[in-house]
Amino acid sequence: MSGSLRWLCLVCSNLLMVCISLGQAIPWRLASGTEGFYSAAIDVYRKDPDTLYSIGFVQPTSISALYQSRMSTDKGEHWDSICAPGIGADYGAIKIDPTDSRTIYVSTANFLGGNSVGMTTDGGLSWQGIARGRSNPSPVITIDPMNSNLVYVAVGPGTVHRTTDDGQSWTLLANMTTGYVMALDIARPNDSLLYEAGGAGFFKSNDCGLSRIALETPGDSLWGWRQISVDPTDAQIVYATYNSLDDSLNIAGVFKSTDGGANWAQKNNGLDELNRAIDCIAINPKFPNEIFLGLGGTTLVFHSTDGGENWLPFANGLPGQGHVQAITVDTLNDRIYVGVVAGPTSQVPGSGIYINTLSPTAVFMPTRNQFPSEVRLYPNYPNPFNPATTISFELPRTSDIRLSIYDALGREIKRMLDQKLNAGAHQIQWNGTNQNGIDVSGGIYFYRLEMQDATHLARNLTQVKKMVLIR
């Protein structure tokens, strides 16, 4: 082989590896049954991620919109319209109870005679209103990831309602009721901690919304803050997107805080001025350094694998112009879904729900210089779960460790690990069985990690976290 040919092969090989690492070796593909469907929101049923719901609309003529809902039971490959009169939206939200697919919450444009938030407990056969009005243009419905009975909904203009009994009764959170609520997210490691943004500013609450603390942020525009996403493994790491109405402020794009909102850094490396109108953001819970952005413009999705430090286009196979209103990540099937509205006019083809595969290259493994300074036990995922969940932890040095599962009475039901492990990241899966391999009943369980501190042999370092098994 000549030197020039060998060089060309090497270049091609390197380019192929780059494409694979960016996830672009596999282009987006349009799901069957969604052609021409303008998806405003998508959600995955976490107990059985083969099932997905979406709300949106189709535009049969240039002057009217027909609001619709869609459902898929085969991992998003094929979608069918479902009978849900008025359930649809130009901008909207939909959330499925992670323990019961019959309970669904929606914020829609044409429900109960107008913009409203509603719910069903029978899979959509009947619907009931929660509150009239909605927070527009970013409707908010957030289900506590640790307790599905706890749900927050934003109702325009600028009120937040909360249920603690799975929608049976609702309470107005008076202290969170000023200005339009544009975004609200719950910290998975500490579900008492909420982050909220809107017309009144950027806030955090340490008591499930009963009170809140104002945060100093770079933005001050009424409509600037659009999305919030909290790292599922660290409640102090928060991402927020800002759409500035004044280009001279130069504050549009992505912001990140690593200290619970006390300080913020702009993270726009790779996003030029034309790619900062961000409509949605999603973190891959399995690998929190992997983040996706949905935008309006000519590059509809961007992707980061280093916690937002760098952004690269992730739009191969998507329309060349339009905007993305919905992004949903399914870690069990390693898939990502986006709702695309092709543009700039409704006559442009290509609108629908698109599917892609999550890249396995997003796994973060510490190098010798990146080992944590202390033991870290992360929230399991998924949680709640059925039938299995993954427990992740990091060790600062080679250590003797013990990882055990306990029931709500404090009884050890299974010892997962009892051995010496090297420094770095580790994962193990629990399949809901006891030490004898017998399935345990559904309910609350705890996992406990003990590490013998090699520098202080008489001291054990212990961390405990809670998880919920659904049967």
N, C-alpha and C positions, 0 to 999 in steps of 0.2 A: 504494500500500500504506500502511495506517495505521501510526502510530508504534507502537501496541501490538502489531500483527501483526508488524511488522518486528522488534520486540524479542523476541517469542516465537520467531520463526524463528532469530534469533541464538542464543537460549538452547538451542534444540533442536540446532542445528548444533554448539555447543560441547559439549553432552552427548554427541553422537554421536562427536565427536573424542576425548573422554575415554574412552568405551567402547572405541573402537578401540585407543587407546594402552594400555589395560589388557588387551587381548586378549579382552575379554568380549563383543565383537560376535559372536564365534563361540562358541557354547556347547559344552561337552563332549558327546560322544555315545558311547553304549555299543557296543562292538565285537560283531559277530555271532559267536555261538558261545561267548561268555563269560558269558551270562546265568546268574546264580547261582553263578559261579565266584569263589572267594575267593583272589585272587592274592596270594601272599606275596612274589614277586620276579619281575621282568621284565628281560630283557636283549636288546639288539639286536646282531646280527651285523654288526660294523663294516665288513667287506669288502663286504657286500651287505645294506644296512639294510632291504631289503624283508622280511628274515627275522628273526623274533623268537621267543623261547622264554619260557615262564612256568611256574612251579611254584606249586601251591596246593592247594585242596581244594574239594569240594562237600559239602553236608550234606543227604543224601537223607532223613534222619530227624532228629528233635530230639536223638538220643542218640549218633549216630555220625557220623564224618567219613570221606569217601572221598578219599584223596589222589590227585591227578592232575597231569599235565603237559599244557600246551597249546603249539601251534606255529602261527605265521602266516607265510605267504610272500607276502603282498600288502600290506605296510606296516601290518599290524595290523587290516585291515578285517574279515577273517574268521579264526577260530581253530578248530583241530581238536585233539581229544584224541590224544595219541601213546602208543604202547605202551611204558610204562616202569614196570614193576611196583614199587610202593612209592616211586616218585619223586614226592614232593609234600610239602607242609609247611603247618603253621599259621603258623609263623615259619620262614623259610628264605632261602637265597641261591642264585642261579644266575649263572654267568659263562661266556660263549662265548669260546673262543680267537679273537682278532681276525684270525688268519691262516688258521684252519681250522675251519669250522663243525661238523665231526665231533667235535671235542674240546670237551667241555662239563664244567664242574665244578659240583657241587651240594652243598648242605648241607640235609639234609631231616630230617623227623620220623620217617619210617618206611622206612629204607633199611638193608639187610643186617641186619634184625632189631632195629633200634633207631636212635636218633639218631646219624647218621654223616655223614661227608663222603666223597663218591665222585666218580668221573669216568668218562667214556666217550670213546673215541677212534674210534668208528664210528657216530656220530650217534644213539646210544641203543640200538643192537641188543644190546650187552652193557655191563655196568658192573663196575667194580672199586672196592673200598673203599680210601680213603686213610687214614682214621683213624676210630676209634669215638668217639662223643660229639661234641658241638658246643657252641658258645658260645651259650647261650640267655639272654635272648630276642632277641639281635641277632647271628645267624650272620654270619660274615665270610669272604668270598672276594674277593681282590684280585689282579688281573693287572697286571703292570707295563706301563704304556702304551707304553713305549719298547722293551720286550723281552718278548714273549709267553711265552718260556721260563721267566720268573721269576714264580712264583705264590705267594701267601701264603694259608693257610687257618687259621682259628681253630677249635680243638677244645676243647670244654668238658670239665672246668672249667679254663679259663685257660691253654691252651697254644697256641703258634703254630708251624705247620710251614711249611717253604719248599721249593720245588723250583726248580732252576736249569736243568732239562733237560726242560721241558714235561711234567712229571708222571711221568717214568720212575723217579725216586728222590726221597725226601723227607727233610728234616733238621729235627729239633726245634731251635728257637731258644731255648736255655735262658735267655738274658737277657731274653726277652720273655714269661716263663712265671710270672706271679704274678697271681692274681685273674682274674675273668672278663674276657675281651677283648670289648668291646662294639662297637668301631669301629676301623678301620685304613684309612688312605688313603696313596697314594704321590704325591709331588710330581712333576708332569709335567715341569717344567723341569729337575729334578734328581732322577732316579729312585733315587738312593742315600738320599734323605731320606724317612723315613716318619714319620707321626704315628699314635699309638695311644692309645686310652682304654679304661678298664674299671674293674674293682673295685679295682685297685691304684693308680689315679690316671691322670694324663695324661702322655704321654711323647713324645719324638721320638728318632729314630735317624738318624745320618748315614752309616751303613755297611750299609744293607740289613738291618737288624735284628740284626746281630751284637752291638751294644751299644745302650744307650739312656740318655737323659737325662730326669730328672723335671722337669716344668714346673709352675710355680705357677699354679693356676687357682682361680676362685671356688668351684667345687663340691667337695664332699667325700663325697657320698653314694655308697654302694656301687653303686647302679644309675643314678646320675644321668646320666653322659655316655652319649649314645645314638648320635650320628652325627658323622662328621667329613667335611668336603669341602674339598680344597685348590684354590685358584685355579689353573687350568691354565696361566696365563701368569706367575704370580708365586708361587714356593714359600714366600714369607714371609706370604702372605695365607691364613689358615685360618679356616674357619667350623666351629663345633661347636654341637650342640644338647644341652640339659640338661633332664631331666625330674626335678624335685625331688619327693622323697617327703614333704617338710616345707614346706607352703605359707608358713610363717612366715619361711623363709630368703629368699624373694623372688628366687630365682636361676634360675627356670625360663625356658626360651626359647632364643634364639639369642645366641651369643657370637662375636665376630670378633677375630682378631689380625692385625696388619699387620707384625709383627716376629718371625715364626717362633715364636710361642707365648710370648714373654717377657712380653707384656702383653695383656690381654683387655678388650674393651668389650662390654657388653650391648646388643643391637640388637633391641629389642622394639617399636619405634614402629609402631603399627597392630595389634599383637597384644595383646588384652586377657587377663585372667587365665584366661579359659575357652579360649583358643586358644594355649596354650603346651605342650601335650602333643604334642610333635613326634616322629613316627615315622620320617620320612625327609627328606632334603634333596638337591637336585640343582642343579648349576651348569650353565648353558648354555655349553659350551666355546667356541662361536663368539663369544659376547658375555658374558664372565665377570661383568659387573655384573648379569646377569639370573639370578635364583635362585628356586627353587621349594621350598616346604615342604609336606609331607604330614602332616596332623594327625588327631587324633581329636576328635570333637565335632560341632558343627553346621555349621561352615565347614571343609571338608575340605582345601582347597588355598589357600595364600597365595603371593603373587608379589611380587618386588622387582626393579626395573630400575636401582637405584642402589647396588648392592653391599651390600644389607641395611640401608640407612639408613631406609627406609620399606617397610612391607608393606601390601598390599592384597588383598582376597579375590579368588580366581580359581576360583570354584566354581560358576559358572552352568552348569546342566545336570547337576550331580552330586546324589546323594541328600542329603536334608536332615539326615541324621544317620548316623554311622558312623565309620570311620577309613580312612586311606590307608596301606598298608604298603609300596608300591613306586612309585617315580617313575623314568622313564627318558627321556632326551632324545636325539632323533635329529636331528642338525643337517643331514645330507645331504638328508633329506626334509622338514626343518623341521616336525617333529612332536614331541609329548610324550605319553607314555603314563602312566597311573596305575592302580594296582590298588586297587579300592574294596571294602571290606567294609561293607555297609549295616547299620545297627543301630537300636536297641540289641540286638535279638534276631535269631536266624537266620531268623525268619519275615518279616522286613522285606524287601521286594523292592528290587532296585537294585544288588546286588553284581555285580562284573564288571570288565573292563578298559575304560577310557575313553580316548578319543583327542581331542587338540586340536591346533591349529596354533600354532607359535611366531610371536610377533608380530615383524614386521620393525622395529617402532619401538624395539626394545631396543638398536639399534646405538648405541654410544657414539662420538661424534665430539668431540674437544676444541674448546672455544671459545678465543678469543684469550687468555683468562686461564687456560686449562687446558692449554696446551702443556707437554709434559714438559721437565724441565730438562736431559735428556740423551737421546741416541738410544736407542730401545728396539726390539729385535728379539724377537718373540714366537715361541713354539713353533708350528710349522705344525699345521693341523688339517684332516682327521683325520691321525693318525699312529699306527701304520702306515696306508698308504693305497693305493687302487687304484680308479679310474685317475688321480685328480687330488687335489691338496691345495692349501690356501690359506695363503699366507705373509703375515703382518701385521707392520707396524712403524710406529713413530712418530718424527717428527723434531722437534727443538726449535725449528728455524728453517729458512728456505729454504736448501737446500744442494744441491751436486752429489753424487749418490749412484750407486753401482754395486751391483747385486744379481746374484750368479752362483750357479750350481749346479755342484758338484764331485762326482766319484765318490770311492770309497774310496782310490784311488791319488793323489788330489789333482789330478786333471786337470779343467780347466774344461770342462764338457760343454754348458753353455748360459748365455748372458748374458741375464738377464731384463730388467734395467733398466740404463741408463747415461745419465743425464740429470739436469737440475735439477728438484727437487720442492719444493713449498711445505711449510711447517711443518704438522704435524698427523698424522692417522692415514692409513695407506695399506695397501692389500691388493692382492695379485696371485696368480693361480693358476698352478701348474705342473702340466702334464698328462702328465708322465713321458716327454717327448721331448727329443732333443738339439737342437743349433742348426739342424740340417737337417730337423727335424720328424719324425725317425725314433724309434720307441719304444726306450727303453733297457731293459736287463734289470733284473729285480728285485734288490734289495740295499740296502745302506746308502749314503746320499748326504748331502752337506752343503750348506747354503746360507749364503752369506757376504754381509753387508751392509757396504759401505764408505761413509762419509760424510766429505767434505772439510770440515774444521773451518774455517769462514769467519774465525774470530778468530785462527787459527794456520794459515796457508795451507800450511805445510810438513808439517802433521800430518794423518793420516787416522785416523778413528775406525772401528774394525772390530769386528764381532760375527759369530760363527759358531754355527750349531746343526745338529743331526743329525736326519735323517728316514729312514724305511724305506719303500721301494716294494715292494709285493707283486705278483708276477705269477702 
